[in-house]
């Protein structure tokens, strides 16, 4: 029996790696994932697994899906960022060198995606599970687009909890900070720079920026720490001899589970003079209770638990969720992106062990 299990797992590894190499070869920038969606549909249809699709999102259900059971969602994305100019390799050519699989999207999030797909195949035909399993390969994650997981949420069965595949070194993020991007405008009055005229909008903005730099929200999350605000873009003035009447700047705000986005926005607008416009109030903090069976399973397996400062589709999933997967977040969006083959093998093994603790 053990020999059969080993051979099966080896086959899953090969299937996952072959699929990842195929996905790498096809450009799948956000909103342009139609061809990788076709590949994913074909992959499941070759195995007689019925697929569902909306836009560039593809999802499947386990063979013995039962309406009365709770449902686990396995989710990762198949879109990528565009390759940066520092690439020395063809980003769409997969190469395995010294145990590393190179290619755009190999680490973020091709490795986690194919590992989850292999895990889904492992459980697909199993009878008498305690949970249904749905796998969704979704689009537009890299731009937090509305055509991704949100677009299909109402078409999925009721999801009780989710595992989101992202490169975390197979450590489990049990909470994730939300994201709010603010476009701010500081107003002044134009005047000649040579005379004592006007009100400099840059100087007015500096007062607000200094508050943003130094203010600390009093509530601190046990898993996510402090709310973090960072000014990331600033633009003002067109001529050297004119006092600018307007200064535009952008603030990246990472919000913990101790505050709603609306609460943080209210605090900011009450303390600064600049006009403040949030781009979105969609990317909320997320997490899962410490006593959840999935968290308990992770503890039993000795996995490291942490709170993640970076966002993913986890922010758009209105159900308890964790983020975990093979690969390293530090490699995401880098030139000559890669993932170790051994990481994919470990990812599949980790996902299967986690679910075994929960579904059987």
N, C-alpha and C positions, 0 to 999 in steps of 0.2 A: 504493500500500500504506500509506503513512504517513497519508494522509487517512482511510482506513478505521479505522486505529488511533485517531486523534484522535476521530472520531465515536463509536467504541465507548467510549472513556474518558469522553467527555462524557455519554453515555447512562448509564454506571455511576454517575457523580456524581449525575445526576438521580434514578436509582433509589434510591440510598442516602439522599438527602435526603428524598424522598417517604416512604420507609419510616420514617425517623426521626421525621418529623412525625406519622405514624400511631401510632407507639409512644408518643410523648409524650402523645397524646390519651387514653391508657388508663392509669389508675392501675395500677402494678405494684410495690407495696411487697413487700418480702421475704416469702416464703411466700404471696403473693397475686398471683402472676404468671401465673395461668392464662389470662387473656384475651390478654396479649401473646404467650404461647406459642401460642395459637390463631392469632393474626395471623402469627406466624413460620411456622407449619406451612402456612398458606394461601399465604404469599408463595412458598415453595418449590414447593408443589403447582401453583400457577399456571404455573410454569416447568417442569413435568414432572420435578421433582427429588424422588425418594423421600425421605421424612423418617422419622426414628425419634424416639420420645418416651418419656420416663419422668418422671412427675411434671410439673414445669414446665420440664424440660430438653428441648431440641430439637436434634437433630444430623443432619448430612447428609454424604454421601461423594461424592468426585468420580466422574464418570460411568464412567471407565475404571479404577476401583479394582482393583488386582491384589494377590492374597494374598501374593505373594512379595516385594513391595516394602516398604521402610521407610515409615513414615507420619508426617506432620506434622499436629499439631493446631493449628487456629486457634480460640481461645477468648475469649469475652467474656461479660458478663452483661447480662440485661435486667431485673433488679430495680432498684429505686431506694430511697433513704431517703425518709422523709416530708418534705414541704416545711416549712421552718421559718417561724416567725411573721413574719419580716421581709419576706416576699414582697410585692411591690407589683403583680405580674402574676398572672394565672391560671396556676398551674403546669402545667396540663394543656392549655393553648392554645399551640400553636406559632406563633411570629411571627418573620418575618425582617425585621430592621430594621438598616440600615447594615451589611449583611454579617454580622450576628449572628443565629443561630437560637436563640431563647429557648425554654425549657421545661424542666420537671423531668426530669432524666436525660439532657439533651442532651449534656452534657459527660462525665458519669460514669454509665454508660459507653456511652450511645447512639451518640455519634459514632464511637468505636472499633469498636463492634459492627457498625454498618452499613458502615463502611469495610472491615472484615474480610469481611462478607457480599459486598460488591461485588468484593473480591479473589477470593473463592471462585468467584463467577460467572465472573470473567475466566478462571480456570483450569479450570472445571468440565468442559468438553468436550475439553480438550487431550489428545492421545494421546502415548504414549511419554515420559511424565514419569519422572524418576528416583525420585520419591516419590509416594505416595498423599497426598491432602489430605482431612482431616476437619474440618468446622466445627461447633462446639458453642456454642449460645447457652444459657447456664446460669442457674440461679436461686440465690437466697439468698446471693449474694456479699457483700452489704452487712452481713450478720449472721454471716458465716462459718458458715452453716448446713450441716447434714449432708445436706440435700436438694438440694444443688447438684452441683458437679463430682464430688465423692466418690461420689454416688449412682449415677452412670453410668459410673464409670471402668472397672469390670469388663465393661461392655457394649460399650465402644469397642474397636476393634482395638488391637494393641500400638502404643503411641505412642513414637516415637523421640526427638522433641523437640517443644516447643510454643511458639507465639507467643501471649502473653496480651495482649489489647487493653485498655489503660487509658490515660487522658490523661497523656502524658509529653512533649508538645510534639514528638512524633516523635523524641525521643532514646531510646536503647535502654538499659534497665536490665538489666545482665547478671548482677545479683545483687540479692537482696531480703532484708531482715531478717525473721527470724521474730518471732512475738509470743507472749508468755506473760503472762496476767493472773493475778495472785496475790491471793487474799483472805486477809488476815492478821488475827489476833486477839491483842492484848496483854492479859494478865490482871493484875489487881491485887486489892485487897480494899476493899470499901465501908467508908465511915466518914463521920462528921459533919465537914463542911468547917470548922466553927468550932473543932474540937479537933484535936490531933495524933493523928488516928486514920486507919487504913486505909493502903492502898498505891494511889497514883493510877495507874490504867492508862494515862492519857494521857502521864504523865511516863515510864512504862516504854516506851511506844510511841515517844516522842521519841528514846530512845537507839537503837532499831533504825532509825528513820527517818533519823537522822543518819548511821548507817553506810550505808544505802541511798543517801543523797545523795552521800557522799564516796568510796565504794569504787569502784575501777577494776579491771576484769578485765584481767589482764596481756596476753593475746593480742589483737592488733589485726589486723583483716581488711584486706587490701590494697584491697578494693572497698567494704566496708561500715563500716570504721572500728571504733569501740568498741561494746561492749555498753552499752546505755543503760537505766537504771532510773529510773522517775519515780513518786512517790506522787501519785495523782490524786484519791482520795476518802478522807475520814476522818470517823468518826462515833463519838461517845462521850457518855455522860451524859444524864440526863433532868431532873435538878433542880439548881438552883444551889447548894444547901447539902449535896449528897451527893458525896463523893469517888467517882468512877466505878470500878467493878470490872472494866470491860471497855472496850476501845477497838478498834474495827474500822477497818481501812484497806485500800485497794486499791493495788496496785503494777502499773504497766504496764512490762513488760520487753521490750525489743527486742534480739533475739539475733542475732549474726552467724554466718557460716559457720565460724568458728573454734571454736564450742562447740555441743554438742547442748543441747536444752532441759533434758534431765535433768542434764547437768553444771552448768548455771547454777543450776538449782533446788537441787542439792546444796550448792553454795557458799553460797547464800543461807541455807538452813536451818541450816548449820553455824556461821553468824556471828550470827544474831539469835535472841532468846528467843521472839519471837512465834510463835504457831502459823501455819503457812503451808499454804494449800490452792490448788493451781493449778486454774483452771477448765477447762483443756484443755492437752494436749500435742500438738495437731494442727498448729498453725500454725508450721511449721518454716522456717528460712532456706532459700533456694533460689538456683539460679544455673546457669551454663553454662560449660564450659571455654573459656579464651581462644582456643584453636586450633580451636574448633568452626566448621564452614563458615558458619553463620549469623552468627557474630561476625565472621568474616573478610569476609563480604559487607557487613556494616554498615561496617566499616573502609574497604572499597573505595568505598562510597557516601559516605564522609565523615560518617557519623552520629556524634554524640557518645555515648560510652559512660559509664555511671555505675552506682553502687550505690544502690538505693532504700531509704529508711528506712521506707516505708509498706508495708502488706501488701495482698495481693490473692489471687485464686484460685491464683496462682503457688505459694503456700505449700502448697497441697493437691494439687499435680500432681507425682507421683513420677517425673518425667522431666526431663532438661535443659530449661530454658526461659528465655525472655526476656520482658520487659514493654515494650511500645511501642505508641504510638497517638496520634492527633490529640487536641487539647484540652490543657488545663492543669490539673494536679492542684490548683492553688491555687483553682480555681473549683468544685471538687467540694463538694457539700452546701451551697453558698452560696445566698442569696436571689437570685431572678431569674437562675438559672443559664442559661448560654448557651455556645454553641460557634460559632466563626467558620466560615462556609461554606468559606472558603479552607483552613481547617485540615482539613476533611473531604476536600477535593480532594487536598491534600497527603498525607493519610493513606493514601488509596487508592493514590496514585502510589508512596509509600514502600513499602507492603506488597508491591505488584506487583514493584517493582524488587528488593526483598530476595529474594522467592521466585524470581524469574527467575535470580538468581545461584546458586540452590541446586537447583532442580528440573529445569532444562533441561540 
